[in-house]
């Protein structure tokens, strides 16, 4: 006999007894909780697996790009390695750097290759506009600058907070770096001095980008805000919270 609805509005089962929705809800919740836990666990594990896989891809690409371009190497292997590295690196290379890597003008020597492949938590790094230097964040959260063509260490940039984001000025004259304390500093490469400091009221800086003319700076914070500064005046001109993480 099919389930019925009585004149009092209650749903009844085939025996004419009213459904105990509270009991049913409890049973469903007991079933749902482990299912949700399993799904969330799968998502976390999947993301960790993807992160580990990306790191392995980077290491593979670096192992190829450490060697000079030769006629013995399979055609297209170096181009493939450059594209693989760029796709899986936390910071993307500029068009000139990609061209120089593919042509063999730049080789990722052993020192630089290891830095790119094993940086702290896949952390921030930035390649200079001329493709001759790379800035990385070391285990202490400080900036180290290396000669990309020789693999030799150039200098260290001191920061009051742990550095979490890097960007070169478009003309290569300075480095912008954001920290866990919410500050953005500009370090002049020629003088070795901090020339500018901008502070936010938001969380740590997790991303930096400059417009091609170097006049506008965009920062992303850990609490999902996009902040835009006018660089010449050091004035914050806009801020907006992102709707997605």
C-alpha positions in Angstrom: 0.0 0.0 0.0 1.5 3.4 -0.9 2.5 6.0 1.6 -0.4 8.4 2.4 -1.0 11.9 3.8 -3.8 12.0 6.4 -6.3 14.7 6.8 -4.2 16.1 9.6 -1.4 16.7 7.1 1.0 14.1 8.5 2.8 11.7 6.2 2.2 8.1 7.1 4.0 4.9 6.2 2.3 1.8 4.6 1.2 0.7 8.1 -0.6 3.9 8.7 2.0 5.1 11.3 3.3 8.7 11.1 6.9 9.2 10.0 9.3 10.2 12.8 11.2 12.9 10.8 13.4 13.8 13.8 14.6 10.1 14.0 15.1 10.0 10.3 17.1 13.2 10.4 19.4 11.8 13.1 20.0 8.6 11.1 20.8 10.6 7.9 23.2 12.9 9.9 25.0 9.9 11.2 25.4 8.6 7.6 26.3 12.0 6.2 29.1 12.9 8.7 31.5 10.2 7.7 30.7 10.8 4.0 31.5 14.5 4.4 34.7 13.7 6.3 35.7 11.2 3.5 35.0 13.8 0.8 36.9 16.6 2.5 39.8 14.2 3.2 39.8 13.2 -0.5 39.9 16.9 -1.5 42.8 17.7 0.8 44.7 14.6 -0.2 44.1 15.4 -3.9 45.4 19.0 -3.5 48.5 17.7 -1.6 49.1 15.2 -4.4 48.8 17.9 -7.0 51.2 20.1 -5.1 53.7 17.3 -4.8 53.2 16.4 -8.5 53.8 20.0 -9.5 57.1 20.0 -7.5 58.2 16.8 -9.3 57.4 18.4 -12.6 59.5 21.4 -11.7 62.4 19.2 -10.7 62.2 17.3 -14.0 62.2 20.5 -16.0 65.1 21.9 -14.0 67.2 18.7 -14.6 66.8 19.3 -18.3 67.4 23.0 -18.3 70.6 22.7 -16.2 72.4 21.4 -19.3 73.4 23.6 -22.2 71.4 23.3 -25.4 73.2 20.9 -27.7 72.6 19.2 -31.0 72.5 15.8 -29.3 69.4 16.8 -27.3 66.1 15.6 -28.7 64.4 18.3 -30.8 61.9 20.3 -28.7 62.9 18.8 -25.4 64.2 22.1 -24.0 61.2 24.0 -25.2 58.9 21.4 -23.5 60.9 21.7 -20.3 60.6 25.4 -20.2 56.9 25.3 -20.7 56.6 22.6 -18.0 58.6 24.7 -15.6 56.5 27.8 -16.3 53.2 26.0 -15.9 54.1 24.5 -12.5 56.2 27.3 -11.0 54.5 29.5 -8.3 55.6 32.6 -10.3 55.5 32.8 -14.1 58.4 33.8 -16.3 58.2 36.8 -18.6 58.3 36.3 -22.4 62.0 37.4 -22.7 63.1 34.9 -20.0 61.1 32.1 -21.7 62.8 32.9 -25.0 66.2 33.0 -23.4 65.7 29.7 -21.6 64.4 28.0 -24.8 67.3 29.3 -26.9 69.9 28.2 -24.4 71.1 31.8 -23.6 70.2 31.0 -20.0 70.9 27.7 -18.4 69.6 26.8 -14.9 72.9 25.8 -13.3 72.9 23.4 -10.4 72.7 26.0 -7.7 69.8 28.0 -9.3 68.1 24.8 -10.4 68.0 23.5 -6.8 66.7 26.9 -5.6 63.9 26.9 -8.0 62.9 23.3 -7.4 63.1 23.3 -3.6 62.3 26.8 -2.4 60.5 27.0 0.9 56.9 25.7 0.4 57.2 26.4 -3.3 57.6 30.1 -2.2 57.9 33.4 -3.9 60.6 34.1 -6.5 61.0 36.7 -9.2 63.2 36.8 -12.4 64.6 40.2 -13.3 63.2 41.7 -16.6 66.6 41.2 -18.4 66.6 37.5 -17.4 70.0 37.9 -15.7 69.1 37.5 -12.0 66.6 35.7 -9.8 65.3 36.7 -6.4 64.2 33.9 -4.0 63.0 33.7 -0.4 65.2 31.5 1.8 64.2 29.4 4.8 64.4 32.4 7.1 62.0 34.4 5.0 64.7 36.7 3.7 65.5 37.6 0.1 68.5 36.3 -1.7 69.5 37.4 -5.2 71.4 35.2 -7.5 73.1 35.6 -10.9 71.0 33.4 -13.2 73.7 32.8 -15.8 76.4 31.7 -13.4 74.5 30.5 -10.4 76.5 32.7 -8.0 75.0 34.5 -5.0 74.9 38.2 -5.3 73.4 39.7 -2.2 70.8 39.4 0.6 67.9 41.9 1.2 67.0 42.3 4.8 63.3 42.5 5.8 61.6 43.3 9.1 59.0 40.5 8.4 59.0 37.2 6.7 58.9 37.8 2.9 55.9 36.2 1.2 55.7 37.9 -2.2 58.2 39.4 -4.7 58.1 41.5 -7.9 60.8 43.3 -9.9 60.2 46.8 -11.1 59.6 46.8 -14.9 62.9 48.6 -15.5 64.8 46.2 -13.2 66.0 48.9 -10.9 64.4 47.7 -7.7 62.5 44.8 -6.0 59.1 45.1 -4.4 58.5 42.6 -1.5 55.6 42.0 0.7 55.8 40.5 4.2 53.7 38.7 6.8 53.4 42.0 8.7 51.4 43.5 5.9 54.1 45.8 4.7 55.4 46.3 1.2 58.9 47.6 0.8 60.9 48.7 -2.3 64.6 48.0 -2.3 66.8 49.9 -4.7 69.3 47.4 -6.3 71.9 50.1 -7.1 72.1 51.8 -3.7 71.1 48.8 -1.5 68.6 51.0 0.3 64.9 50.8 1.0 63.4 53.7 -0.9 59.7 53.2 -0.2 57.5 51.5 2.4 53.7 51.0 2.2 51.7 49.4 4.9 48.2 47.8 4.8 45.7 47.2 7.5 45.0 43.8 6.2 46.7 40.4 6.5 50.0 39.2 5.0 50.8 40.0 1.4 50.6 36.9 -0.7 51.0 38.4 -4.2 52.4 41.4 -6.0 52.3 42.8 -9.6 53.2 46.0 -11.2 51.8 47.6 -14.4 54.3 47.7 -17.3 54.9 51.4 -16.7 55.7 50.8 -13.1 53.2 53.4 -11.9 50.7 51.1 -10.3 51.2 48.3 -7.8 48.6 45.7 -7.1 48.8 43.5 -3.9 46.8 40.6 -2.8 46.4 39.9 0.9 45.8 36.7 2.8 42.3 37.9 3.7 41.4 38.1 0.0 41.8 41.8 -0.6 43.2 43.4 -3.8 44.9 46.7 -3.0 46.1 49.1 -5.6 48.7 51.9 -5.0 49.8 54.8 -7.1 53.6 54.2 -6.9 54.9 57.8 -7.5 52.7 59.2 -4.7 52.6 56.0 -2.6 48.9 56.5 -2.2 46.4 53.7 -1.8 43.9 54.3 -4.6 41.5 51.3 -4.3 40.8 48.2 -2.3 38.3 45.4 -3.0 37.6 42.1 -1.4 37.5 39.1 -3.6 34.4 37.0 -3.6 36.4 33.7 -3.9 39.4 32.4 -1.9 
